[in-house]
């Protein structure tokens, strides 16, 4: 039997689904990997969302020639006092 971490949940769906979860405040952390590749037109993941107003802050970021990794964390009373962590390659 596998032991699973119940605090980690993956969201299935497209950008509209993820936006709904973010706007409802149901996401504590989100890890975004942004790659400088032109894929054509598509739906913007964060269109129409003010992450600052929703309480999200950048808690970690790492850049490389291949991608930029950004972790957004929803601020709560327990983690609001903590400082953001910047990681360099």
C-alpha positions in Angstrom: 0.0 0.0 0.0 1.3 3.4 -0.9 1.5 6.2 1.6 0.3 9.5 0.1 0.8 13.1 1.4 -2.8 14.3 1.7 -1.6 17.9 1.7 -0.6 17.7 -1.9 -3.4 17.8 -4.5 -3.1 18.1 -8.2 -5.7 20.1 -10.2 -6.9 18.8 -13.5 -8.3 21.0 -16.1 -7.3 24.0 -18.1 -6.6 27.6 -17.2 -10.2 28.4 -16.5 -10.4 25.7 -13.9 -7.2 26.7 -12.2 -8.4 30.4 -12.1 -11.6 29.3 -10.4 -9.7 27.5 -7.7 -7.3 30.5 -7.2 -10.2 33.0 -7.0 -12.0 30.8 -4.5 -8.9 30.8 -2.3 -8.7 27.0 -2.4 -5.0 26.9 -3.5 -2.3 27.4 -0.8 0.7 26.9 -3.1 1.1 26.8 -6.8 4.3 26.0 -8.7 4.5 27.6 -12.2 7.1 26.6 -14.7 7.4 29.3 -17.4 9.3 28.4 -20.5 10.3 30.9 -23.2 8.7 28.9 -26.0 6.1 30.3 -28.3 3.2 27.9 -28.5 0.7 30.0 -30.4 -2.5 31.4 -29.1 -4.1 30.0 -26.0 -5.9 30.9 -22.8 -3.9 32.9 -20.3 -3.6 31.2 -17.0 -3.7 34.3 -14.8 -5.9 36.6 -17.0 -8.3 38.7 -14.9 -6.8 37.7 -11.5 -5.2 40.1 -9.1 -3.0 37.7 -7.1 -1.9 40.4 -4.6 -5.6 41.1 -3.7 -6.2 37.4 -3.3 -3.3 37.2 -0.8 -0.7 35.4 -3.0 3.0 36.3 -2.8 6.0 34.9 -4.6 7.6 32.6 -2.0 10.3 31.1 -4.2 11.7 31.6 -7.7 14.5 29.9 -9.6 15.6 30.8 -13.1 17.6 28.9 -15.7 18.0 29.2 -19.5 15.3 26.7 -20.0 12.6 28.0 -17.6 11.6 30.2 -14.8 10.1 28.4 -11.8 7.8 30.5 -9.5 6.1 29.3 -6.4 3.1 31.4 -5.3 1.9 31.0 -1.7 -1.4 32.3 -0.2 -0.6 34.4 2.8 -2.3 33.3 6.0 -1.9 34.6 9.5 0.5 31.7 10.3 2.8 32.4 7.3 2.4 36.2 6.8 5.3 36.9 9.1 7.7 34.6 7.3 10.0 36.1 4.7 10.1 35.1 1.0 12.8 32.7 -0.1 14.9 33.4 -3.2 16.9 30.5 -4.6 19.6 31.0 -7.2 21.0 28.3 -9.4 
